[in-house]
Amino acid sequence: MNRWNSNYNKSQESSSQRWRWTLSAANNGWSIGEVEAYKLFAQMMIEKIKSFKGHWEQPWFNVGLKMPRSIYGKKYNGMNAIMLMMLCEKKGFNIPVFATREHIFAMNFKNNDCRLREPLLDANGNKREFLHILKDSKGFPVFLSDYTIRHKDTKEKISYATFRQLSLGEKQEYFFRHYGKVYSVFNIEQTNIKEARPELWQKLCDEYNPSLDINKNANDQVHIEPLDYMIDNNKWYCPIRLEKQNSAYYSPSENYIKFPLREQFTAKGDNGVSFYGNLLHEMAHSTGHKDLLNRLGVNGVAGEIGDEHKNTYGREELVAELTSAVIMSDLGYSSHLEKDSVPYLQGWLDNLKADPEYIEKTLKDVRAAAYKINERMEQVLKMTENVDVSDDNEKSKVIGLDIDGNGIIEADEIDVRNDDSREHHQRSALRM
């Protein structure tokens, strides 16, 4: 009866607890594939958080591990990126490139199209060695989206690419529906690519050789220009106030970020990475403002007291930690657990074990927060290049998802609304 855990010891759970879990899964419309995926994600997150105990200075992701992407070059983001990076660490994959079984099979045919049934040939006209998944390799779940877009009157269907090109008024004439799917992907190292496609293997090895671009100038000061521009020109969603003091926090009621000066981080040998890592943590909190994503952990829940209150704010800290980590990794830098987040470690573990929905809610919030930050960084880059961003702004108001066309669910799908506001606690954020 219980769709959440077919192997659990029933004596450990009351019948009412098991029934609540089953109802929760059914009410969320999750398929068995999705349930199993979130169970796997929760277990991997538990293992990662446990590794911080006594070693909180270690990075969230291995230094030098780049953002995972598909074999065709599209980057994964949000929850998919986080979990695939954790998978690479766990399994020791050095090349974070993934493909579905179908994509790997298609690579054996001309133009990667297995429908043509024209086998791939080498320079001498001979069939190339068949590319396949290695025996006993297990796939890993990723969440992707599909869309149905239909005209309200004519019922004509159009593609998402076509929909994105429409004006704001034209978009209002269409019904837009997205739905998620779970796909199983394999790391490229789980195939015989080294033997079957040695030239592609070498290209990937060169692309992901950490000695080529990671920490190549460890003493050089790091500057992330879009973030610098946002600070200097007040282009973030709220003011970022740099002051010489030793605390960093986001105030939901006043809607501003208070943050130490850059020199306070660099004074003790830091090359500036922790300045941006900490700043992105606070920016992630600010995306939860009631006028943006309106997360409960930022604005509060009326009537919450005791452990319920603590758990809500604890999960918000995990959202901010992971958001900062995944963006910094995308930029090519490691991000470490904030010292002030250490007290939340046990709470994260307890909730991940007790609540099957905890990991799903957290990863969706991370995806949404990371999207908001990346979206603004892209807009800022265009501003600095004197490119008109009005069309991008219009698109983000209407739909705000799949900005890079990779089919991954994005931020504005998440809409958790609560009108109560509460001051976010002040936190010391200097890692020196």
N, C-alpha and C positions, 0 to 999 in steps of 0.2 A: 504494500500500500504506500509506503514512504518512498517518494521519488528522490529524496535528497541523499540517502545513504543506504544502499542495499546491503552493506557489509557491517553496519554498526551493531553494537551489542544492545538489543532492545531493553535489557534489564537496566541499562544506564539511563534510559529516558522514560518519562511518564507517558502514558498514552495521549494525554492532552498536549504535551510538548510535541510528540510526533505528529499529531493531527494538525497543530498550528503550522509546523514546517511544511507539511503537505499542502495545506490550504494556501500558504504563502506562495509556494511555487506555482500552484494552479492559478492563483489570482494574478500573478505577474505574467502569465501567458508563456512561461518558459518551457521549452521543449526539454526532453531528457538530455540532449546534447548540450544545451546551455547550462543546465544544472550541473552536469558533470564538469563542464569547463570551469565554472565558478568555484566548484569544490577544489579542483586542481590549483586554480589561482590562489585560493585561500591557503592551501597547504604550502605552496611555494613562498607566499608572503610570510607565513609563520616562520619558515626556515630562515628567511632573510632577516627578519626582526630578531630572532633568537641569536643570530650571529653578531648582533650589535652589543649584546650584553657583555660588559667588560671590555668591549672594543668599539666604543661608539665613534671613535675618530676615523674608522674606515669609511670609504666612499660607498654610496648606494650601489653604484655599478663599477665594474672593473675599469681602472684607468686605461684608456686606449681603446675601449670598446665603442665602436660607432653605432649610430642608430640603425636598427635592422631595416631591411628593405626586401622587396620581392626580387626574383631573378630578373624581372623586366625593368627594375630601377625605381619603382615607386616606394617611397618610404612608408613604413608603418608609423602610426602615431598613437597617442593616448594610451589606453590600457593595453593594446596590442604591443606597442613598443616596450612598455615596462615589463610585461611578462616574457616577451621574447628575449630581452636583454638578460633577465634573470635565468631564462632557460640556457642561454649561451654560457653564462657563468657556471651553472650547475653541471652542464654536460661537457664543458671545455671546448665549445665551438669557437674558433678564432675568426671565422668569417660569418657575420650576421646576415646571411642572405638565405631567403626561404622561398619555397615554391610548393604548390599543391601537387598531388600525384598526377593530375591531368596536365599541368604545365610541364612537368618533367617528361612525361610521355610525349607531349607535343614537340619537344625539342629534338626529337628524332626524325622530324619531317621538315620538308622544305617550307620556309617562311613560318616555322613553328605552328603549322596548321595540319593537324592530323587528319582532318576531313579530306584533304587532297590525296592522302595516301601516297605521297611522293617522298620516298625515303631520302634522308640527307646523305649527300655524297661527298667524298673527299676530292682533292685536286686531281686524282687519277681516275675519277669516275666510279670508285668503289664505295659500297655502303659503309658508313661510319659505324664504329662500335656502338651498340645500343646503350643509351643512357638509362639507368634504372635506379630505383631505391634499393639500398643494401638490405640483405635479409635481416629480419628481426628488428628493423628500425621502426620506431613509433612516431606517429605524427603528433603535432601540438595544435590545440584549438586557437583560432583567431576569429574575431567578430567583424564581419563585413556587412555592408548595407546594400540593399537594392531599392529601387524607386519605381513607383507607378505614378505617372503624371498624365492626367486626362483633362481635356477641355470640358468645362461645365455644360456647354450647350451641345457641341458636336460629338462629344465623347471621344474625339481623336486623341490618341496617345502620342506623346513626344518623348524624346530622350532627355536625360538630365543635362547633357551638354547643350542641347537646344534651349532648354528652359533657362539656363544661366544667361543666355544671350538676349532674353526678352527684357523689355522695359518693366519698370515697377507696375505700371497699369496693366500691361499685358499679362504679367504673372498672376494678377488677381483673377484672371479669367480661367485659371486652371485649379483643379483639385491636386494636391500634392500629398503623397503618402510614401513613407519610407518604412522598411522593415528589415530587421537584422537576420543574418544567417551565420551559422557556425561552420567554418571550414577547417580542415586539417591540413597543416603545412609541415614540410620537412626541411631541415637545414641542408644546405648544399653539400655539407660534409657527410651527410647520410646517404649520399649517392656515389656512384663510381665515376664521378666527373673527372677525377684526376687522371684516370686511364682513358675514358671515353672522349673527353674534351680537354686535353692537356693545355691547349692555348687559352681557353676560357678560364681554366683553373689558375694558370699563371697570372692572368690579368686580374683575377679576384685577389690572389695573394699579394700582388703589388699594390692594389687599391687599399687593402686592409692591413698593410704592413705598418705596425705602430711606430717603427723606428723612423718612418719617413716624415711623419707630421705631428706626432703626439709628444708634447714637452720638448720639442726640438730646440726651443730657446726658453728653458725653464726660468731663467732670471729676468727675461723681458717682462715689462709690465703689460698686463692684459687690459685691453680696451674693447668693450662690446658697444660699437657705435650706436646702434638703435636705442639701447638703454641709456647711454650718455645723452643722446639727443632728447629723449623723453624727459629726463631730469632737467636739463638746461632750458628746455622750451615748454615745459609744462604740457606735454603731449600724452601723458598717461591719463587714465580715467579719473584720477584724483591727484592732488598735489603730492609730490615727494619732497619732503623738507629735510635737507641735510644739515645737521647741526653737530657741533663738537660735544658729544655726550656719549654715554655708554649703554644706551638701550635702543632697541628698534621695535616698533610696533605699528599696527594699523588700527586706527580708530574708526569704527563703523558710524558712530553718532556724528562725528565731525568730518568723516570721509577724507582722511589724509593719512599719509605714511610718514612717520618720523624715523629718521635713520642717521647713523653716525657718518662722519666724513670719511672719504676714501682713504685719506692718510692714516686714519686710525687702524685700518686693516694692514696697510703696507708698511707701517712703522716697524713691525717685528718680522720682516722678511717675507711676508705674503706678497705674491705678485699681482694681487687684485682679484684672483678667482673667487675667494671667499666673500669679497665685497658684493659681487654680482650674485653669487649663490644665495646669500642672505637676503639681498634685495628682492630677488625673484620669489623667495619664500613669502615676504610681506606683500608683494604684488599679487601673489596667488590668493592670499587672504582677502585682498581688496576686491578681487573679482566676485566675491560672495556678497558684496553690497546689495541692498534690497533693490536698487535700480539696475543691477546687472543680473547675476545668476541667483542672487537671493538665497544663499545657503544658510541652513539653520545654525550651523556651527559658528557663523559670523554674526547673524542678526538675532539669534536666540529663539527659544520656544517658550511661549507664555506658560507659566506654571511649572516649568522644569525645576526640579530640586535634586540634591544629593547625587547619587551615582548616574542618574539619567542625564543630569546637567553635565557632569564630568565626562561622560561618554560622548556627548554631542560635541563638546569642545575638543576632546581628545581626537576624534575622527577628523575634525577640521585641521588639526596639526599634521595628521598623516597626509591629508590632501595637499597641504602646502609643501610638505617635505617632498612628496613624490613629484609634484608639479615642477618644483625647482630642479629636482634631480634629472627629470626627463628633458627639460629645456636645456640645461647645462650640458647634458650628454650630447644633445643634438648640435650644440655649438662647439663640441669638441673638448669639453672640460668635465672634470669629475666634481661631484657635489657630495658633501659630507653631512651626516646627521647633525642637526643643531643641538648644542649642549642642552638647551632648554627643553628639547623634545625628549630627552632621555627618560624623564619621569613618566612619560606616556607609554613606554615600551610594553610594560606588563598589561596595561589596559588594552593596547592594540591586540596583543596576543589573546587575551581573554575574550574579546569581542569577536575576533576572527574564528575562534574555536566555537563560540556559543551561538553566533548569529550567522546563518547561511547567506543573508543578504548584505552583510557588512562589507564584504569585498566588492560586491557589485556596485553598491552605492558609492563607495570610495573611489573606485576606478572610473566610474562615470563622471564624478565630480572633478577628478584629476584631468580627464579628457576635456571637459568643458573649460576648466581654468586655463589649461595649457593652450587651448585654442584661442581664447580671448587674448592671451599675451602674445602668441605668435602672430595672430591677425594684426594686432597693433604694431608689432615690430615690422611686419611686411609693409604696412601703410607708411610707417616712418621712413623706411628705406626708400620708398617711392617719393616721399616728400623731399628727402635730401637729394634725390636725383631729378627733382622738378617734374615729376610725373603726376598727372591728374588722377586722384584717388576717389573722385566722386562716384564713379561706377562701382568701385569696390565697396564703398560705404553703403550704396543702395543694395547691393547683393547681400551684405551681411545683415541688413535690416530685415530682408525678406526671408532668408533661409539660413545663412551662416553655417553651412556644413559642406564637407567634401571640397574644401577650397582648392586642393591640389588634384582633384579628380581621381583619387585612388579608391573611392568607394567605401571609405571608412566613416562611420558615423561621427559627426562632429558636435560642436558645443551647443548650439542654440536649441537642440532637441531637449536639453535638460531644462526644466522649468519648475523648480521647487519654490513655492510661494508662501511667504509668511510675513506679515506686516510689522511684527514686533521688532524692535531694535534694541540692542544691548551692547554696551562698551566691550570691545575685545580686550582681554587682559593684557597688561603691559608685560613685555618679555625682554630679557636681556639677550642680545643676538650676536655679540661679538665672539668670534672664534679666533683667539689670538694665542 
